[in-house]
Amino acid sequence: MNEDSTKLRIDKWLWAARFFKTRSLAAEAVEGGKAHLNGVRVKPAKAVSIGDTLEIRIGPFQYIVVICGLSPRRGPASEAVKLYQETVESRSARESLAAQLKAEAIHGEVRQGRPTKRDRRHIVRFTGG
């Protein structure tokens, strides 16, 4: 019983800390190399303990967190935040990347879906068809 309170599977911890919606998604991410424990690629059954450093990549964002607590069950987001402490460098890098992606989206092409009738006429004129 004492060992259970000091160690927890990495996929279960990622699920309980709300980094992934399901435990199977967390296991797939760990298996795919998206999570590194203390700088080393691990398997989903690897046990984590308090004080370990975890690097998690979700899409373009990378989180570097220090594990502060263990919980075998998934609770509300307010409790999940207490399970880890994100490093200052990680937070600043993630926020700057989010701002950069938002700026690119504003200046990027807005058009979605099929071309309009007007766009189709321009395309036909341009291609000479």
DSSP file (Angstrom, degrees, kcal/mol; ACC not computed):
  #  RESIDUE AA STRUCTURE BP1 BP2  ACC     N-H-->O    O-->H-N    N-H-->O    O-->H-N    TCO  KAPPA ALPHA  PHI   PSI    X-CA   Y-CA   Z-CA
    1    1 A M     >        0   0    0      0, 0.0     4,-1.1     0, 0.0     3,-0.0   0.000 360.0 360.0 360.0 -34.5    0.0    0.0    0.0
    2    2 A N  H  >  +     0   0    0      1,-0.2     4,-0.7     2,-0.2     3,-0.2   0.871 360.0  54.1 -66.5 -36.7    2.9    2.4    0.7
    3    3 A E  H >> S+     0   0    0      1,-0.2     4,-1.4     2,-0.2     3,-0.6   0.850 103.0  57.5 -67.3 -33.0    4.3    1.8   -2.8
    4    4 A D  H 34 S+     0   0    0      1,-0.2    -1,-0.2     2,-0.2    -2,-0.2   0.841 104.2  51.7 -65.5 -33.0    1.0    2.8   -4.4
    5    5 A S  H 3< S+     0   0    0     -4,-1.1    -1,-0.2    -3,-0.2    -2,-0.2   0.678 115.0  41.4 -79.9 -15.4    1.0    6.2   -2.7
    6    6 A T  H << S+     0   0    0     -4,-0.7    44,-0.4    -3,-0.6     2,-0.3   0.595 117.5  41.2-105.3 -13.4    4.6    7.0   -3.9
    7    7 A K     <  +     0   0    0     -4,-1.4     2,-0.3    42,-0.1    42,-0.2  -0.972  56.5 173.4-137.2 150.6    4.4    5.7   -7.5
    8    8 A L  E     -A   48   0A   0     40,-1.6    40,-3.4    -2,-0.3     5,-0.0  -0.986  41.4 -92.7-152.9 146.4    1.9    5.7  -10.3
    9    9 A R  E  >  -A   47   0A   0     -2,-0.3     4,-2.2    38,-0.2    38,-0.2  -0.319  33.7-128.2 -60.5 143.7    1.9    4.7  -13.9
   10   10 A I  H  > S+     0   0    0     36,-2.2     4,-2.4    34,-0.3     5,-0.2   0.875 107.7  50.7 -65.6 -38.3    2.8    7.6  -16.3
   11   11 A D  H  > S+     0   0    0     33,-1.5     4,-1.6     1,-0.2    -1,-0.2   0.887 111.4  48.5 -67.8 -36.4   -0.2    7.1  -18.5
   12   12 A K  H  > S+     0   0    0     32,-0.3     4,-2.4     2,-0.2    -2,-0.2   0.883 111.8  49.5 -68.8 -38.4   -2.5    7.1  -15.5
   13   13 A W  H  X S+     0   0    0     -4,-2.2     4,-2.6     2,-0.2    -2,-0.2   0.920 109.3  51.1 -67.1 -43.0   -0.9   10.3  -14.1
   14   14 A L  H  <>S+     0   0    0     -4,-2.4     5,-2.4     1,-0.2     6,-1.0   0.869 113.0  46.9 -61.7 -36.2   -1.2   12.1  -17.5
   15   15 A W  H ><5S+     0   0    0     -4,-1.6     3,-1.2     3,-0.2    -1,-0.2   0.918 113.5  47.0 -70.1 -44.5   -4.8   11.2  -17.6
   16   16 A A  H 3<5S+     0   0    0     -4,-2.4    59,-0.6     1,-0.3    -2,-0.2   0.833 109.9  53.6 -67.7 -32.4   -5.5   12.3  -14.0
   17   17 A A  T 3<5S-     0   0    0     -4,-2.6    -1,-0.3    -5,-0.2    -2,-0.2   0.412 114.4-120.3 -83.1   2.8   -3.6   15.5  -14.5
   18   18 A R  T < 5S+     0   0    0     -3,-1.2    -3,-0.2     2,-0.2    -2,-0.1   0.781  76.3 127.0  65.0  32.6   -5.8   16.2  -17.5
   19   19 A F  S   <S+     0   0    0     -5,-2.4     2,-0.3     1,-0.2    -4,-0.2   0.769  79.8  30.6 -81.3 -27.6   -3.2   16.4  -20.2
   20   20 A F  S    S-     0   0    0     -6,-1.0    -2,-0.2     1,-0.1    -1,-0.2  -0.965  75.5-134.5-131.4 148.5   -5.1   13.8  -22.2
   21   21 A K  S    S+     0   0    0     -2,-0.3     2,-0.3    -3,-0.1    -1,-0.1   0.852  89.3  25.3 -72.0 -36.1   -8.8   13.2  -22.4
   22   22 A T  S  > S-     0   0    0      1,-0.1     4,-1.6    -4,-0.0     5,-0.1  -0.876  74.8-122.9-126.7 160.9   -8.6    9.4  -22.1
   23   23 A R  H  > S+     0   0    0     -2,-0.3     4,-2.4     1,-0.2     5,-0.1   0.838 112.9  56.6 -71.0 -31.3   -6.1    7.0  -20.6
   24   24 A S  H  > S+     0   0    0      2,-0.2     4,-2.3     1,-0.2    -1,-0.2   0.874 105.8  50.5 -68.1 -35.7   -5.7    5.2  -23.9
   25   25 A L  H  > S+     0   0    0      2,-0.2     4,-2.1     1,-0.2    -1,-0.2   0.884 110.6  50.1 -65.9 -37.8   -4.8    8.5  -25.6
   26   26 A A  H  X S+     0   0    0     -4,-1.6     4,-2.2     2,-0.2    -2,-0.2   0.912 110.6  49.1 -65.0 -42.1   -2.2    9.1  -22.8
   27   27 A A  H  X S+     0   0    0     -4,-2.4     4,-2.6     1,-0.2    -2,-0.2   0.896 110.8  50.2 -64.8 -40.2   -0.8    5.6  -23.4
   28   28 A E  H  X S+     0   0    0     -4,-2.3     4,-2.2     2,-0.2    -1,-0.2   0.890 110.0  50.8 -64.2 -39.5   -0.6    6.2  -27.1
   29   29 A A  H  <>S+     0   0    0     -4,-2.1     5,-3.0     2,-0.2     6,-0.5   0.913 112.5  45.4 -65.5 -42.1    1.3    9.5  -26.6
   30   30 A V  H ><5S+     0   0    0     -4,-2.2     3,-1.3     4,-0.2     5,-0.3   0.922 113.7  49.5 -66.6 -43.0    3.8    7.9  -24.2
   31   31 A E  H 3<5S+     0   0    0     -4,-2.6    -2,-0.2     1,-0.3    -1,-0.2   0.851 109.3  53.5 -63.1 -34.5    4.3    4.9  -26.6
   32   32 A G  T 3<5S-     0   0    0     -4,-2.2    -1,-0.3    -5,-0.2    -2,-0.2   0.403 121.1-105.6 -83.1   2.9    4.7    7.4  -29.5
   33   33 A G  T < 5S+     0   0    0     -3,-1.3    -3,-0.2     9,-0.2    -2,-0.1   0.686  83.7 126.1  84.9  18.2    7.5    9.3  -27.7
   34   34 A K      < +     0   0    0     -5,-3.0    23,-2.6    -6,-0.2     2,-0.4   0.581  68.4  52.5 -84.8  -9.8    5.5   12.4  -26.9
   35   35 A A  E     -B   56   0B   0     -6,-0.5     7,-0.8    -5,-0.3     2,-0.4  -0.993  64.2-171.9-130.8 129.9    6.3   12.1  -23.2
   36   36 A H  E     -BC  55  41B   0     19,-2.4    19,-2.7    -2,-0.4     2,-0.6  -0.977  13.3-148.3-121.3 131.2    9.8   11.8  -21.7
   37   37 A L  E >  S-BC  54  40B   0      3,-2.3     3,-1.5    -2,-0.4    17,-0.2  -0.886  83.0 -18.0-101.9 117.3   10.4   11.2  -18.0
   38   38 A N  T 3  S-     0   0    0     15,-3.5    -1,-0.2    -2,-0.6    16,-0.1   0.846 129.7 -53.1  54.0  37.8   13.6   12.8  -16.7
   39   39 A G  T 3  S+     0   0    0     -3,-0.3     2,-0.4    14,-0.3    -1,-0.3   0.519 117.6 108.8  81.8   6.4   14.8   13.2  -20.3
   40   40 A V  E <  S-C   37   0B   0     -3,-1.5    -3,-2.3     0, 0.0     2,-0.3  -0.945  72.1-119.0-121.2 136.3   14.3    9.5  -21.2
   41   41 A R  E     -C   36   0B   0     -2,-0.4     2,-0.2    -5,-0.2    -5,-0.2  -0.549  43.2-176.2 -70.0 133.1   11.7    8.0  -23.5
   42   42 A V        -     0   0    0     -7,-0.8    -9,-0.2    -2,-0.3    -7,-0.2  -0.743  25.4-108.0-128.4 172.3    9.6    5.6  -21.4
   43   43 A K    >   -     0   0    0     -2,-0.2     3,-1.9     1,-0.1   -33,-0.3  -0.607  39.6-104.1 -96.6 162.5    6.8    3.1  -21.8
   44   44 A P  T 3  S+     0   0    0      0, 0.0   -33,-1.5     0, 0.0   -34,-0.3   0.749 117.9  57.8 -61.0 -24.3    3.2    3.7  -20.5
   45   45 A A  T 3  S+     0   0    0    -36,-0.2     2,-0.1   -35,-0.1   -18,-0.0   0.486  76.5 122.1 -86.0  -1.5    3.7    1.3  -17.5
   46   46 A K    <   -     0   0    0     -3,-1.9   -36,-2.2   -37,-0.1     2,-0.3  -0.378  64.0-124.2 -63.5 135.4    6.7    3.3  -16.2
   47   47 A A  E     -A    9   0A   0    -38,-0.2     2,-0.3   -37,-0.1   -38,-0.2  -0.633  22.4-158.7 -84.9 137.2    6.1    4.5  -12.6
   48   48 A V  E     -A    8   0A   0    -40,-3.4   -40,-1.6    -2,-0.3     2,-0.3  -0.809   7.8-168.6-109.0 155.3    6.4    8.2  -11.8
   49   49 A S    >   -     0   0    0     -2,-0.3     3,-1.7   -42,-0.2    18,-0.2  -0.890  37.8 -71.7-137.1 169.8    7.0    9.6   -8.4
   50   50 A I  T 3  S+     0   0    0    -44,-0.4    18,-0.2    -2,-0.3     3,-0.1  -0.390 117.3  29.9 -64.8 133.9    7.0   13.1   -6.8
   51   51 A G  T 3  S+     0   0    0     16,-2.8    -1,-0.2     1,-0.4    17,-0.1   0.240  86.1 131.8 100.7 -11.3    9.9   15.3   -8.0
   52   52 A D    <   -     0   0    0     -3,-1.7    15,-2.6    15,-0.1     2,-0.5  -0.403  54.5-128.7 -71.8 150.7   10.2   13.7  -11.4
   53   53 A T  E     - D   0  66B   0     13,-0.2   -15,-3.5    -3,-0.1     2,-0.4  -0.875  24.0-167.2-101.7 133.1   10.5   16.0  -14.5
   54   54 A L  E     -BD  37  65B   0     11,-3.1    11,-2.8    -2,-0.5     2,-0.6  -0.980  10.9-160.0-126.6 128.2    8.2   15.2  -17.3
   55   55 A E  E     -BD  36  64B   0    -19,-2.7   -19,-2.4    -2,-0.4     2,-0.4  -0.943  16.7-175.6-107.1 120.7    8.4   16.7  -20.9
   56   56 A I  E     -BD  35  63B   0      7,-3.0     7,-3.4    -2,-0.6     2,-0.6  -0.966  12.0-160.6-122.1 129.6    5.1   16.4  -22.7
   57   57 A R  E     + D   0  62B   0    -23,-2.6     2,-0.5    -2,-0.4     5,-0.2  -0.950  12.4 174.6-112.4 119.3    4.5   17.4  -26.4
   58   58 A I  E >   - D   0  61B   0      3,-2.3     3,-1.7    -2,-0.6    -2,-0.0  -0.940  65.7 -50.8-124.4 106.2    0.9   18.0  -27.4
   59   59 A G  T 3  S-     0   0    0     -2,-0.5     0, 0.0     1,-0.3     0, 0.0  -0.473 121.5 -20.2  63.9-132.0    0.7   19.3  -31.0
   60   60 A P  T 3  S+     0   0    0      0, 0.0     2,-0.3     0, 0.0    -1,-0.3   0.594 122.0  91.0 -82.5  -8.6    3.1   22.2  -31.4
   61   61 A F  E <   -D   58   0B   0     -3,-1.7    -3,-2.3    36,-0.0     2,-0.5  -0.638  57.9-160.0 -94.4 144.2    3.2   22.9  -27.7
   62   62 A Q  E     -D   57   0B   0     -2,-0.3     2,-0.4    -5,-0.2    -5,-0.2  -0.988   4.1-162.7-123.8 126.6    5.7   21.4  -25.2
   63   63 A Y  E     -D   56   0B   0     -7,-3.4    -7,-3.0    -2,-0.5     2,-0.5  -0.900   4.2-166.8-106.4 134.2    5.1   21.3  -21.5
   64   64 A I  E     +D   55   0B   0     -2,-0.4    23,-2.5    -9,-0.2     2,-0.3  -0.968  23.7 170.6-119.3 112.5    7.9   20.8  -19.0
   65   65 A V  E     -DE  54  86B   0    -11,-2.8   -11,-3.1    -2,-0.5     2,-0.5  -0.874  32.5-139.3-126.0 153.3    6.5   20.0  -15.6
   66   66 A V  E     -DE  53  85B   0     19,-2.5    19,-2.1    -2,-0.3     2,-0.4  -0.957  32.7-120.1-108.7 128.5    7.7   18.8  -12.2
   67   67 A I  E     + E   0  84B   0    -15,-2.6   -16,-2.8    -2,-0.5    17,-0.3  -0.549  37.6 168.5 -74.4 122.9    5.4   16.2  -10.6
   68   68 A C        +     0   0    0     15,-2.4     2,-0.3    -2,-0.4    16,-0.2   0.593  62.4  12.8-108.5 -17.9    4.1   17.6   -7.2
   69   69 A G        -     0   0    0     14,-1.9     2,-0.4   -20,-0.1    -1,-0.3  -0.987  61.0-135.0-156.8 161.1    1.4   15.0   -6.5
   70   70 A L        +     0   0    0     -2,-0.3   -57,-0.0   -65,-0.2   -63,-0.0  -0.969  19.5 174.3-123.8 137.7    0.0   11.7   -7.5
   71   71 A S        -     0   0    0     -2,-0.4   -55,-0.2     1,-0.1     4,-0.1  -0.952  20.8-159.8-143.1 121.6   -3.7   10.8   -7.9
   72   72 A P  S    S+     0   0    0      0, 0.0     2,-0.3     0, 0.0    -1,-0.1   0.606  79.3  56.5 -76.7  -9.5   -5.0    7.5   -9.3
   73   73 A R  S    S-     0   0    0    -57,-0.1     2,-0.5   -58,-0.0   -61,-0.0  -0.898  87.3-112.4-125.0 155.4   -8.3    9.0  -10.3
   74   74 A R        +     0   0    0     -2,-0.3   -58,-0.1   -57,-0.0   -57,-0.1  -0.715  42.8 170.9 -86.8 123.8   -9.3   11.9  -12.5
   75   75 A G        -     0   0    0    -59,-0.6     5,-0.0    -2,-0.5    -4,-0.0  -0.386  41.2 -50.2-115.8-165.3  -10.8   14.8  -10.6
   76   76 A P    >>  -     0   0    0      0, 0.0     4,-1.9     0, 0.0     3,-0.9  -0.231  55.7-106.7 -67.2 162.3  -11.8   18.3  -11.4
   77   77 A A  H 3> S+     0   0    0      1,-0.3     4,-1.8     2,-0.2     5,-0.2   0.819 118.4  61.8 -61.0 -32.3   -9.4   20.7  -13.2
   78   78 A S  H 34 S+     0   0    0      1,-0.2     4,-0.4     2,-0.2    -1,-0.3   0.848 109.6  41.1 -64.8 -32.6   -8.8   22.6  -10.0
   79   79 A E  H X4 S+     0   0    0     -3,-0.9     3,-0.6     2,-0.2     4,-0.3   0.815 109.8  58.9 -80.7 -32.4   -7.4   19.4   -8.4
   80   80 A A  H >< S+     0   0    0     -4,-1.9     3,-1.4     1,-0.2     4,-0.3   0.843  98.3  59.1 -66.1 -33.6   -5.5   18.4  -11.5
   81   81 A V  G >< S+     0   0    0     -4,-1.8     3,-1.0     1,-0.3    -1,-0.2   0.787  97.7  61.4 -66.1 -26.7   -3.4   21.6  -11.5
   82   82 A K  G <  S+     0   0    0     -3,-0.6    -1,-0.3    -4,-0.4    -2,-0.2   0.596  89.6  71.4 -75.8 -10.3   -2.2   20.8   -8.0
   83   83 A L  G <  S+     0   0    0     -3,-1.4   -15,-2.4    -4,-0.3   -14,-1.9   0.646 106.2  24.2 -80.9 -14.9   -0.5   17.6   -9.4
   84   84 A Y  E <   -E   67   0B   0     -3,-1.0     2,-0.4    -4,-0.3   -17,-0.2  -0.958  59.6-142.6-147.7 162.8    2.2   19.4  -11.2
   85   85 A Q  E     -E   66   0B   0    -19,-2.1   -19,-2.5    -2,-0.3     2,-0.3  -0.984  23.0-142.6-128.0 117.4    4.3   22.6  -11.4
   86   86 A E  E     -E   65   0B   0     -2,-0.4   -21,-0.2   -21,-0.2   -23,-0.0  -0.607  24.6-113.9 -80.9 139.2    5.1   23.9  -14.9
   87   87 A T     >  -     0   0    0    -23,-2.5     4,-2.2    -2,-0.3   -23,-0.2  -0.323  18.1-121.8 -70.5 155.2    8.5   25.5  -15.3
   88   88 A V  H  > S+     0   0    0      1,-0.2     4,-2.4     2,-0.2     5,-0.2   0.890 112.5  51.9 -64.8 -40.6    8.8   29.2  -16.0
   89   89 A E  H  > S+     0   0    0      1,-0.2     4,-2.4     2,-0.2    -1,-0.2   0.903 109.9  49.7 -63.6 -40.6   10.8   28.6  -19.3
   90   90 A S  H  > S+     0   0    0    -26,-0.2     4,-2.4     2,-0.2    -2,-0.2   0.927 111.8  47.4 -64.1 -45.7    8.1   26.1  -20.5
   91   91 A R  H  X S+     0   0    0     -4,-2.2     4,-2.4     1,-0.2    -2,-0.2   0.917 113.5  47.1 -64.0 -43.9    5.3   28.5  -19.8
   92   92 A S  H  X S+     0   0    0     -4,-2.4     4,-2.2     2,-0.2    -1,-0.2   0.901 113.6  48.1 -67.2 -39.9    6.9   31.5  -21.5
   93   93 A A  H  X S+     0   0    0     -4,-2.4     4,-2.0    -5,-0.2    -1,-0.2   0.901 113.0  48.4 -65.8 -40.3    7.9   29.4  -24.6
   94   94 A R  H  X S+     0   0    0     -4,-2.4     4,-2.2    -5,-0.2    -2,-0.2   0.899 111.9  48.7 -67.2 -41.0    4.4   28.0  -24.8
   95   95 A E  H  X S+     0   0    0     -4,-2.4     4,-2.1     2,-0.2    -2,-0.2   0.883 111.6  49.1 -67.3 -38.4    2.8   31.5  -24.5
   96   96 A S  H  X S+     0   0    0     -4,-2.2     4,-2.2     2,-0.2    -1,-0.2   0.889 111.5  49.5 -68.6 -37.3    5.1   33.0  -27.1
   97   97 A L  H  X S+     0   0    0     -4,-2.0     4,-2.6     2,-0.2    -2,-0.2   0.896 110.0  51.5 -65.9 -39.4    4.4   30.2  -29.5
   98   98 A A  H  X S+     0   0    0     -4,-2.2     4,-2.1     2,-0.2    -2,-0.2   0.902 110.7  48.1 -63.6 -40.8    0.6   30.6  -29.0
   99   99 A A  H  X S+     0   0    0     -4,-2.1     4,-2.2     2,-0.2    -1,-0.2   0.896 112.0  49.9 -65.9 -39.6    0.9   34.3  -29.7
  100  100 A Q  H  X S+     0   0    0     -4,-2.2     4,-2.2     2,-0.2    -2,-0.2   0.921 111.5  47.7 -64.9 -44.1    2.9   33.6  -32.9
  101  101 A L  H  X S+     0   0    0     -4,-2.6     4,-1.9     1,-0.2    -1,-0.2   0.870 111.4  51.3 -65.2 -36.1    0.4   31.0  -34.1
  102  102 A K  H  X S+     0   0    0     -4,-2.1     4,-1.6     2,-0.2    -1,-0.2   0.902 109.9  49.2 -67.1 -40.4   -2.5   33.4  -33.4
  103  103 A A  H  X S+     0   0    0     -4,-2.2     4,-1.8     1,-0.2    -2,-0.2   0.889 110.9  50.1 -65.9 -39.0   -0.7   36.2  -35.4
  104  104 A E  H  X S+     0   0    0     -4,-2.2     4,-1.1     1,-0.2    -1,-0.2   0.870 108.3  53.3 -66.4 -36.0   -0.1   33.8  -38.3
  105  105 A A  H  < S+     0   0    0     -4,-1.9    -1,-0.2     1,-0.2    -2,-0.2   0.855 107.4  51.4 -67.8 -34.0   -3.8   32.8  -38.3
  106  106 A I  H  < S+     0   0    0     -4,-1.6    -1,-0.2     1,-0.2    -2,-0.2   0.905 117.5  37.6 -68.4 -41.3   -4.9   36.4  -38.5
  107  107 A H  H  < S+     0   0    0     -4,-1.8    -1,-0.2    -5,-0.1    -2,-0.2   0.536 103.1  94.0 -88.6  -7.0   -2.7   37.2  -41.5
  108  108 A G  S  < S-     0   0    0     -4,-1.1     2,-0.3     1,-0.2    -3,-0.1  -0.093  94.1 -67.0 -77.4-179.4   -3.2   33.8  -43.1
  109  109 A E        -     0   0    0      1,-0.1    -1,-0.2     2,-0.1    -2,-0.1  -0.533  39.8-165.2 -73.7 131.1   -5.8   32.9  -45.7
  110  110 A V        +     0   0    0     -2,-0.3    -1,-0.1    -3,-0.1    -2,-0.0   0.704  50.3 113.3 -90.4 -22.7   -9.3   33.1  -44.4
  111  111 A R        +     0   0    0      1,-0.0     2,-0.3     2,-0.0    -2,-0.1  -0.220  41.7 179.1 -59.7 135.2  -11.0   31.2  -47.2
  112  112 A Q        +     0   0    0      2,-0.2     2,-0.1     0, 0.0    -2,-0.0  -0.981  41.8   0.7-135.4 148.0  -12.5   27.8  -46.2
  113  113 A G  S    S-     0   0    0     -2,-0.3    -2,-0.0     2,-0.0     0, 0.0  -0.361 105.2  -5.7  80.6-156.0  -14.4   25.2  -48.2
  114  114 A R  S    S-     0   0    0      1,-0.1    -2,-0.2    -2,-0.1     2,-0.1  -0.358  78.7 -98.5 -76.0 154.2  -15.4   25.4  -51.8
  115  115 A P        -     0   0    0      0, 0.0    -1,-0.1     0, 0.0    -2,-0.0  -0.400  39.7-116.5 -69.5 150.4  -14.8   28.4  -54.0
  116  116 A T     >  -     0   0    0      1,-0.1     4,-2.6    -2,-0.1     5,-0.2  -0.222  31.9 -98.0 -76.6 174.6  -17.7   30.8  -54.5
  117  117 A K  H  > S+     0   0    0      1,-0.2     4,-2.0     2,-0.2     5,-0.1   0.891 127.2  50.0 -62.3 -39.0  -19.2   31.4  -57.9
  118  118 A R  H  > S+     0   0    0      2,-0.2     4,-2.0     1,-0.2    -1,-0.2   0.920 110.5  49.3 -65.2 -43.9  -17.1   34.5  -58.3
  119  119 A D  H  > S+     0   0    0      1,-0.2     4,-2.3     2,-0.2    -2,-0.2   0.898 108.9  53.5 -61.8 -40.3  -13.9   32.7  -57.3
  120  120 A R  H  X S+     0   0    0     -4,-2.6     4,-2.5     1,-0.2    -1,-0.2   0.900 106.9  51.6 -62.7 -40.6  -14.7   30.0  -59.8
  121  121 A R  H  X S+     0   0    0     -4,-2.0     4,-2.3     1,-0.2    -1,-0.2   0.906 109.9  49.4 -62.7 -41.1  -15.1   32.6  -62.6
  122  122 A H  H  X S+     0   0    0     -4,-2.0     4,-2.3     2,-0.2    -2,-0.2   0.892 110.9  50.1 -63.9 -39.3  -11.7   34.0  -61.7
  123  123 A I  H  X S+     0   0    0     -4,-2.3     4,-2.6     2,-0.2     6,-0.2   0.911 110.6  48.9 -65.3 -42.6  -10.1   30.6  -61.7
  124  124 A V  H  X>S+     0   0    0     -4,-2.5     5,-1.3     1,-0.2     4,-1.3   0.908 112.9  47.9 -65.3 -41.7  -11.6   29.8  -65.1
  125  125 A R  H  <5S+     0   0    0     -4,-2.3    -2,-0.2     1,-0.2    -1,-0.2   0.899 113.3  48.0 -64.2 -40.3  -10.3   33.1  -66.5
  126  126 A F  H  <5S+     0   0    0     -4,-2.3    -2,-0.2     1,-0.2    -1,-0.2   0.907 115.0  43.0 -68.7 -43.1   -6.9   32.6  -65.0
  127  127 A T  H  <5S-     0   0    0     -4,-2.6    -1,-0.2    -5,-0.2    -2,-0.2   0.653 106.7-125.4 -80.4 -14.6   -6.5   29.0  -66.3
  128  128 A G  T  <5       0   0    0     -4,-1.3    -3,-0.2    -5,-0.2    -4,-0.1   0.707 360.0 360.0  81.0  19.2   -7.9   29.9  -69.7
  129  129 A G      <       0   0    0     -5,-1.3    -4,-0.2    -6,-0.2    -5,-0.1   0.433 360.0 360.0 -95.0 360.0  -10.6   27.2  -69.6
